[in-house]
Amino acid sequence: MIAQPDNLPDDQIEVWQQAVESFQRAYRMQVQGDIAAAIREYKASIRFYPTAEAYTFLGWAYAHLSLYEEAITACRLAIEVDPDFGNPYNDIGAYLLELERVEEAIPWFERALAAPRYDARVFAFFNLGRAYERLGKWRNALDYYQQTAEYFPHYRPAIDAAHRLLGRMN
């Protein structure tokens, strides 16, 4: 999940490995539903060696507790560590949607789409559709739902959203 940084000095390799081990423990705890323990382990990982992934997943853990402002702060720190990593941009947008700050969310999804290192672009496309739908801009929303379905044909929520929105538009 976390790639070893290029040119990591020999004296930092063990510290980085400890950070990865803490991150992996945190992820397992989060998946098992122990969010408080996951938060502790993500923070331990960050103390060992700050990574964009650890900050992003820390944000995700906060979001599971509906602590969206804390989640946004963690994602902003992820971006400081690695501005090329797309996940925190999308996540900030998603948290802003949860806070009903829809217009503020859109530029974050767009930044996620432009990020050089982002394997989950499906979520940014789909979330743009969700944001535009909430704003009542159904044509824009439909365009993003259809793009999501075109680029990611197995992502059923986009297909369902496009059909549902088409039904509302008729």
Backbone as JSON, one array per atom type, in Angstrom:
{
  "sequence": "MIAQPDNLPDDQIEVWQQAVESFQRAYRMQVQGDIAAAIREYKASIRFYPTAEAYTFLGWAYAHLSLYEEAITACRLAIEVDPDFGNPYNDIGAYLLELERVEEAIPWFERALAAPRYDARVFAFFNLGRAYERLGKWRNALDYYQQTAEYFPHYRPAIDAAHRLLGRMN",
  "N": [[0.81, -1.2, 0.0], [1.94, 1.23, 0.73], [4.46, 2.77, -0.89], [7.96, 2.46, -0.8], [9.92, 5.32, -0.27], [11.9, 6.92, -2.81], [15.44, 6.91, -2.78], [15.78, 6.61, 0.01], [17.47, 7.17, 2.94], [19.89, 4.97, 4.45], [19.78, 4.93, 7.25], [17.16, 5.48, 7.74], [15.58, 3.44, 6.85], [14.73, 1.34, 8.61], [13.07, 2.78, 10.33], [11.13, 3.66, 8.53], [10.09, 1.15, 7.82], [8.92, 0.43, 10.26], [6.92, 2.35, 10.33], [5.34, 1.49, 8.19], [4.52, -1.02, 9.15], [2.97, -0.21, 11.37], [1.01, 1.21, 10.0], [-0.19, -0.89, 8.53], [-1.21, -2.46, 10.63], [-3.03, -0.61, 11.65], [-4.82, -0.37, 9.5], [-5.9, -2.99, 9.39], [-7.18, -3.01, 11.89], [-9.05, -1.0, 11.48], [-10.65, -2.07, 9.44], [-11.72, -4.16, 10.87], [-13.35, -2.79, 12.5], [-12.48, -1.47, 14.77], [-12.1, 1.47, 15.36], [-10.98, 3.45, 17.05], [-8.57, 2.25, 17.93], [-7.39, 1.98, 15.43], [-7.0, 4.66, 14.73], [-5.08, 5.37, 16.65], [-2.94, 3.74, 15.79], [-2.52, 4.68, 13.14], [-1.63, 7.24, 13.75], [0.71, 6.55, 15.12], [2.15, 5.43, 13.01], [2.52, 7.73, 11.48], [4.12, 9.21, 13.22], [6.44, 7.68, 13.16], [7.19, 7.79, 10.41], [6.06, 10.1, 8.35], [3.52, 9.68, 5.95], [1.64, 10.19, 2.96], [-0.37, 8.35, 2.61], [-0.87, 7.33, 5.22], [-1.81, 9.62, 6.54], [-4.1, 10.1, 4.97], [-5.65, 7.78, 5.39], [-5.97, 8.01, 8.11], [-7.65, 10.21, 8.11], [-9.85, 8.99, 6.91], [-10.56, 7.21, 8.94], [-11.33, 9.04, 10.93], [-13.54, 10.09, 9.61], [-15.27, 7.94, 9.69], [-16.21, 8.22, 12.2], [-17.72, 10.4, 11.95], [-16.28, 12.74, 12.2], [-15.65, 15.07, 10.5], [-14.28, 17.51, 10.05], [-11.81, 17.03, 11.29], [-11.04, 14.94, 9.7], [-10.73, 16.23, 7.25], [-8.6, 17.93, 7.88], [-6.56, 16.02, 8.3], [-6.36, 15.0, 5.7], [-5.49, 17.25, 4.33], [-2.94, 17.45, 5.39], [-1.89, 15.13, 4.31], [-1.76, 15.88, 1.64], [0.17, 17.86, 1.79], [2.4, 16.27, 2.31], [2.52, 14.66, 0.01], [1.68, 15.96, -2.82], [0.93, 14.81, -5.24], [-0.63, 12.6, -4.79], [-3.77, 11.34, -5.22], [-5.96, 10.47, -3.65], [-6.48, 11.93, -1.12], [-7.52, 14.37, -2.05], [-9.96, 13.67, -3.29], [-11.19, 12.61, -1.03], [-11.42, 14.8, 0.72], [-13.28, 16.29, -0.74], [-15.45, 14.5, -0.57], [-15.95, 14.54, 2.17], [-16.67, 17.18, 2.48], [-19.05, 17.13, 1.05], [-20.56, 15.6, 2.82], [-20.79, 17.46, 4.82], [-22.52, 19.18, 3.69], [-21.43, 21.17, 2.09], [-21.39, 21.69, -0.72], [-20.68, 23.11, -3.14], [-18.11, 23.85, -2.49], [-16.88, 21.42, -2.5], [-16.55, 20.54, -5.14], [-14.17, 21.58, -6.57], [-12.22, 20.04, -5.29], [-12.73, 17.4, -6.08], [-12.16, 17.69, -8.76], [-9.45, 18.26, -8.63], [-8.57, 15.81, -7.68], [-9.05, 14.21, -9.94], [-7.11, 15.23, -11.61], [-4.77, 14.5, -10.41], [-1.54, 13.04, -10.47], [-0.97, 10.56, -9.28], [-3.2, 8.45, -8.72], [-5.3, 5.92, -8.22], [-7.98, 5.43, -8.0], [-9.87, 6.81, -9.58], [-12.48, 6.52, -10.32], [-14.1, 7.17, -8.15], [-13.85, 9.95, -7.88], [-14.95, 10.86, -10.31], [-17.6, 9.86, -10.03], [-18.35, 11.14, -7.64], [-18.32, 13.8, -8.44], [-20.56, 13.78, -10.06], [-22.5, 13.28, -8.07], [-22.24, 15.65, -6.58], [-22.99, 17.68, -8.42], [-25.59, 16.84, -8.92], [-26.78, 17.31, -6.42], [-26.69, 20.04, -6.43], [-28.63, 20.59, -8.21], [-27.96, 20.66, -10.84], [-28.58, 18.89, -13.15], [-27.91, 18.02, -15.75], [-25.1, 18.28, -15.84], [-24.52, 16.52, -13.76], [-25.51, 14.1, -14.81], [-23.79, 13.84, -17.01], [-21.34, 13.32, -15.68], [-21.99, 10.95, -14.3], [-22.43, 9.29, -16.5], [-19.91, 9.38, -17.71], [-18.44, 8.13, -15.71], [-19.58, 5.55, -15.81], [-18.83, 4.89, -18.39], [-15.96, 4.9, -18.36], [-15.52, 3.18, -16.25], [-16.98, 0.55, -16.41], [-17.96, -1.46, -14.72], [-18.75, -0.31, -12.43], [-21.36, -0.18, -10.69], [-22.97, 1.69, -9.1], [-22.79, 4.12, -10.55], [-24.07, 3.59, -12.97], [-26.63, 3.02, -12.03], [-27.25, 5.51, -10.86], [-27.24, 7.2, -13.08], [-29.42, 6.13, -14.55], [-31.5, 6.57, -12.69], [-31.45, 9.36, -12.5], [-31.99, 10.09, -15.16], [-34.62, 9.19, -15.29], [-35.84, 11.02, -13.57], [-35.49, 13.33, -15.01], [-37.17, 13.12, -17.14]],
  "CA": [[0.0, 0.0, 0.0], [2.81, 2.39, 0.81], [5.71, 2.52, -1.61], [9.14, 3.01, -0.15], [10.4, 6.52, -0.97], [13.17, 6.83, -3.52], [16.63, 7.47, -2.11], [15.61, 6.6, 1.45], [18.78, 6.92, 3.57], [19.98, 3.69, 5.16], [19.39, 5.08, 8.65], [15.71, 5.68, 7.8], [14.86, 2.26, 6.35], [14.06, 0.65, 9.71], [11.99, 3.66, 10.8], [10.09, 3.58, 7.51], [9.46, -0.16, 7.95], [8.05, 0.5, 11.44], [5.76, 3.14, 9.92], [4.51, 0.62, 7.35], [3.9, -2.02, 10.03], [1.9, 0.47, 12.12], [-0.06, 1.49, 9.03], [-0.88, -2.14, 8.22], [-2.01, -2.79, 11.82], [-4.15, 0.35, 11.7], [-5.79, -0.73, 8.46], [-6.59, -4.2, 9.85], [-8.08, -2.62, 12.98], [-10.15, -0.23, 10.92], [-11.52, -3.01, 8.74], [-12.39, -4.95, 11.9], [-14.28, -1.91, 13.2], [-11.88, -0.85, 15.96], [-11.66, 2.76, 14.81], [-10.1, 4.14, 18.0], [-7.24, 1.63, 17.84], [-6.85, 2.32, 14.12], [-6.51, 6.04, 14.8], [-3.8, 5.34, 17.4], [-1.89, 3.14, 14.96], [-2.19, 5.6, 12.05], [-0.81, 8.3, 14.34], [2.03, 5.97, 15.37], [2.79, 5.34, 11.7], [2.92, 9.09, 11.09], [5.26, 9.6, 14.07], [7.64, 7.0, 12.65], [7.55, 8.33, 9.09], [4.81, 10.62, 7.77], [3.21, 9.37, 4.56], [0.33, 10.67, 2.5], [-1.33, 7.27, 2.83], [-1.24, 7.26, 6.64], [-2.68, 10.77, 6.84], [-5.37, 9.92, 4.27], [-6.41, 6.75, 6.07], [-6.36, 8.61, 9.39], [-8.85, 10.98, 7.78], [-10.93, 8.03, 6.67], [-10.98, 6.73, 10.26], [-12.09, 10.13, 11.54], [-14.83, 10.21, 8.92], [-16.14, 6.86, 10.2], [-16.78, 8.74, 13.45], [-18.36, 11.67, 11.56], [-15.4, 13.85, 12.58], [-15.26, 15.48, 9.16], [-13.26, 18.58, 10.07], [-10.55, 16.36, 11.59], [-10.71, 14.16, 8.5], [-10.24, 17.18, 6.25], [-7.27, 18.35, 8.31], [-5.64, 14.92, 8.02], [-6.16, 14.94, 4.25], [-4.64, 18.4, 3.95], [-1.57, 17.06, 5.75], [-1.48, 14.15, 3.29], [-1.42, 16.63, 0.42], [1.47, 18.5, 2.05], [3.44, 15.24, 2.2], [2.6, 14.21, -1.39], [0.61, 16.61, -3.59], [0.57, 14.0, -6.4], [-1.5, 11.52, -4.35], [-5.12, 11.81, -5.48], [-6.98, 10.08, -2.67], [-6.94, 12.93, -0.15], [-8.34, 15.38, -2.72], [-11.32, 13.13, -3.39], [-11.76, 12.43, 0.31], [-11.83, 16.12, 1.2], [-14.54, 16.58, -1.41], [-16.51, 13.64, -0.01], [-16.28, 15.02, 3.51], [-17.41, 18.43, 2.31], [-20.42, 16.74, 0.69], [-21.23, 15.2, 4.06], [-21.04, 18.69, 5.58], [-23.43, 20.0, 2.86], [-20.66, 22.26, 1.49], [-21.31, 21.04, -2.03], [-19.9, 23.89, -4.11], [-16.72, 23.81, -2.04], [-16.37, 20.07, -2.77], [-16.29, 20.29, -6.56], [-12.76, 21.71, -6.97], [-11.42, 18.95, -4.72], [-12.89, 16.25, -6.96], [-11.43, 18.01, -10.0], [-8.02, 18.1, -8.33], [-8.34, 14.36, -7.62], [-8.96, 13.71, -11.31], [-5.86, 15.71, -12.21], [-3.61, 14.02, -9.64], [-0.77, 12.04, -11.21], [-0.93, 9.26, -8.59], [-4.54, 8.21, -8.2], [-5.8, 4.69, -8.82], [-9.41, 5.29, -7.76], [-10.54, 7.95, -10.23], [-13.91, 6.24, -10.39], [-14.81, 7.87, -7.07], [-13.9, 11.39, -8.17], [-15.97, 11.05, -11.36], [-18.92, 9.62, -9.45], [-18.64, 12.19, -6.65], [-18.68, 15.02, -9.18], [-21.96, 13.6, -10.41], [-23.29, 13.47, -6.85], [-22.22, 17.08, -6.21], [-23.82, 18.44, -9.36], [-26.99, 16.48, -8.7], [-27.24, 18.03, -5.23], [-26.85, 21.45, -6.79], [-29.72, 20.7, -9.17], [-27.39, 20.75, -12.18], [-28.77, 17.51, -13.53], [-27.2, 17.69, -17.0], [-23.7, 18.07, -15.44], [-24.49, 15.29, -12.97], [-25.68, 12.98, -15.73], [-22.54, 13.71, -17.77], [-20.34, 12.65, -14.85], [-22.41, 9.56, -14.07], [-22.21, 8.55, -17.74], [-18.46, 9.21, -17.87], [-18.03, 7.09, -14.76], [-20.01, 4.27, -16.36], [-18.05, 4.62, -19.6], [-14.58, 4.59, -18.0], [-15.52, 2.12, -15.25], [-18.27, -0.08, -16.71], [-18.42, -2.38, -13.69], [-19.12, 0.46, -11.24], [-22.83, -0.18, -10.75], [-23.63, 2.91, -8.6], [-22.85, 5.16, -11.59], [-25.11, 3.19, -13.91], [-27.9, 3.21, -11.33], [-27.48, 6.95, -10.68], [-27.59, 7.75, -14.39], [-30.79, 5.71, -14.86], [-32.4, 7.26, -11.77], [-31.5, 10.77, -12.88], [-32.72, 10.16, -16.43], [-36.04, 9.06, -14.95], [-36.29, 12.3, -12.97], [-35.43, 14.4, -16.01], [-38.24, 12.92, -18.13]],
  "C": [[0.85, 1.26, 0.0], [4.12, 2.03, 0.13], [6.87, 3.17, -0.87], [9.63, 4.22, -0.94], [11.71, 6.25, -1.69], [14.27, 7.45, -2.67], [16.45, 7.58, -0.6], [16.97, 6.3, 2.08], [18.76, 5.63, 4.38], [19.5, 3.81, 6.61], [17.89, 5.31, 8.83], [14.9, 4.45, 7.38], [14.1, 1.56, 7.47], [12.88, 1.48, 10.24], [10.82, 3.61, 9.81], [9.36, 2.25, 7.61], [8.53, -0.21, 9.16], [6.77, 1.29, 11.11], [4.8, 2.28, 9.1], [3.81, -0.43, 8.2], [2.76, -1.41, 10.85], [0.71, 0.78, 11.21], [-0.87, 0.22, 8.75], [-1.73, -2.61, 9.4], [-3.24, -1.89, 11.9], [-5.23, -0.04, 10.7], [-6.59, -1.97, 8.88], [-7.59, -3.86, 10.95], [-9.29, -1.86, 12.45], [-11.14, -1.14, 10.21], [-12.32, -3.86, 9.73], [-13.35, -4.09, 12.73], [-13.75, -1.25, 14.46], [-11.26, 0.48, 15.53], [-10.71, 3.49, 15.75], [-8.69, 3.57, 17.96], [-6.59, 1.96, 16.49], [-6.28, 3.73, 14.12], [-5.18, 6.09, 15.54], [-2.67, 4.81, 16.54], [-1.53, 4.02, 13.76], [-1.31, 6.73, 12.57], [0.6, 7.79, 14.66], [2.81, 5.87, 14.07], [3.33, 6.7, 11.28], [4.1, 9.56, 11.93], [6.54, 8.94, 13.59], [8.12, 7.65, 11.37], [6.27, 8.81, 8.42], [4.66, 10.26, 6.28], [1.83, 9.92, 4.22], [-0.74, 9.61, 2.77], [-1.79, 7.23, 4.29], [-2.14, 8.43, 7.01], [-4.05, 10.6, 6.2], [-6.24, 8.89, 4.99], [-6.8, 7.19, 7.48], [-7.62, 9.45, 9.19], [-10.05, 10.09, 7.58], [-11.47, 7.5, 8.0], [-11.8, 7.8, 10.98], [-13.48, 10.24, 10.91], [-15.8, 9.12, 9.37], [-16.81, 7.27, 11.5], [-17.52, 10.05, 13.23], [-17.58, 12.89, 12.03], [-14.8, 14.42, 11.29], [-14.22, 16.58, 9.14], [-11.88, 17.99, 10.36], [-10.08, 15.56, 10.38], [-10.13, 15.07, 7.41], [-8.83, 17.65, 6.61], [-6.24, 17.27, 8.02], [-5.34, 14.83, 6.52], [-5.32, 16.11, 3.74], [-3.18, 18.11, 4.27], [-1.03, 16.03, 4.76], [-1.02, 14.86, 2.02], [-0.09, 17.36, 0.6], [2.61, 17.51, 1.88], [3.62, 14.83, 0.74], [1.45, 14.81, -2.2], [0.19, 15.83, -4.84], [-0.44, 12.9, -6.07], [-2.95, 11.99, -4.4], [-6.15, 11.53, -4.42], [-7.4, 11.18, -1.72], [-7.77, 14.05, -0.79], [-9.79, 14.92, -2.81], [-11.96, 13.04, -2.01], [-12.2, 13.75, 0.91], [-13.17, 16.49, 0.56], [-15.69, 15.78, -0.83], [-16.92, 14.12, 1.38], [-17.03, 16.34, 3.44], [-18.84, 18.15, 1.87], [-21.2, 16.35, 1.95], [-21.59, 16.41, 4.91], [-21.96, 19.65, 4.83], [-22.73, 21.24, 2.29], [-20.32, 21.84, 0.05], [-20.44, 21.82, -3.01], [-18.41, 23.88, -3.77], [-16.07, 22.46, -2.38], [-15.89, 19.89, -4.21], [-14.82, 20.48, -6.96], [-11.86, 20.61, -6.42], [-11.53, 17.7, -5.58], [-12.13, 16.47, -8.27], [-9.92, 17.86, -9.79], [-7.66, 16.61, -8.22], [-8.17, 13.78, -9.02], [-7.65, 14.09, -11.98], [-4.61, 15.16, -11.52], [-2.87, 12.93, -10.4], [-0.82, 10.64, -10.59], [-2.29, 9.03, -7.92], [-5.14, 7.02, -8.93], [-7.31, 4.54, -8.73], [-10.21, 6.44, -8.36], [-12.04, 7.76, -10.36], [-14.67, 7.04, -9.34], [-14.9, 9.36, -7.33], [-14.92, 11.68, -9.27], [-17.37, 10.93, -10.77], [-19.3, 10.73, -8.47], [-18.93, 13.53, -7.31], [-20.14, 14.94, -9.61], [-22.87, 13.85, -9.2], [-23.37, 14.96, -6.47], [-23.13, 17.89, -7.13], [-25.3, 18.09, -9.21], [-27.55, 17.23, -7.48], [-27.46, 19.51, -5.5], [-28.0, 21.67, -7.77], [-29.25, 20.87, -10.6], [-27.38, 19.34, -12.77], [-28.02, 17.13, -14.79], [-25.72, 17.42, -16.68], [-23.57, 16.75, -14.68], [-24.57, 14.07, -13.89], [-24.41, 12.75, -16.55], [-21.49, 12.96, -16.95], [-20.72, 11.21, -14.54], [-22.13, 8.73, -15.32], [-20.72, 8.35, -18.02], [-17.93, 8.13, -16.94], [-18.36, 5.72, -15.32], [-19.2, 3.89, -17.6], [-16.63, 4.17, -19.25], [-14.47, 3.39, -17.05], [-16.83, 1.34, -15.36], [-18.8, -1.03, -15.64], [-18.81, -1.65, -12.4], [-20.62, 0.72, -11.27], [-23.49, 1.09, -10.19], [-23.75, 4.02, -9.65], [-23.96, 4.85, -12.59], [-26.49, 3.43, -13.29], [-28.24, 4.69, -11.18], [-27.89, 7.59, -12.0], [-29.03, 7.39, -14.76], [-31.8, 6.45, -13.98], [-32.56, 8.71, -12.17], [-32.22, 10.97, -14.22], [-34.23, 10.07, -16.2], [-36.59, 10.35, -14.36], [-36.35, 13.42, -13.99], [-36.56, 14.29, -17.02], [-39.58, 13.34, -17.57]]
}
